[in-house]
Amino acid sequence: MRSVGIKVLKNKLSEYVRLAEKGETVQVTDRGRVVAELVPPKPATKSTTDDEFIARGIREGWLTPPTDPGKGPPPQAPGPKLTLEEILQDLDEGRADRDLP
């Protein structure tokens, strides 16, 4: 593992990036104190499908499976449904009383 000061890193950035690319970790120091590390890139992983992602989440415990997977999405809450034009008109009317004379 190499260590390099910020000033030297700035002047020879390409060299240190190539070292990291080849697998070496480079510690960046500021007045003798480590403030960052250049590390090699992680190996490329194949992209996971949605099913694999969900299975992993359940397996690792950060995702809870549905209690009744046979049902579809929950029912829509009843209530008035407005079009975009109606919403914008209502918004304009609500702002009209705030206009300054």
Buried (B, 14 or more C-beta within 10 A) or exposed (E): EEEBEEEBBEEEEEEBEEBBEEEBEBBBBEEEEEEEEBEEEEEEEEEEEEEEEEBEEEEEEEEEEEEEEEEEEEEEEEEEEEEEEEEEEEEEEEEEEEEEE
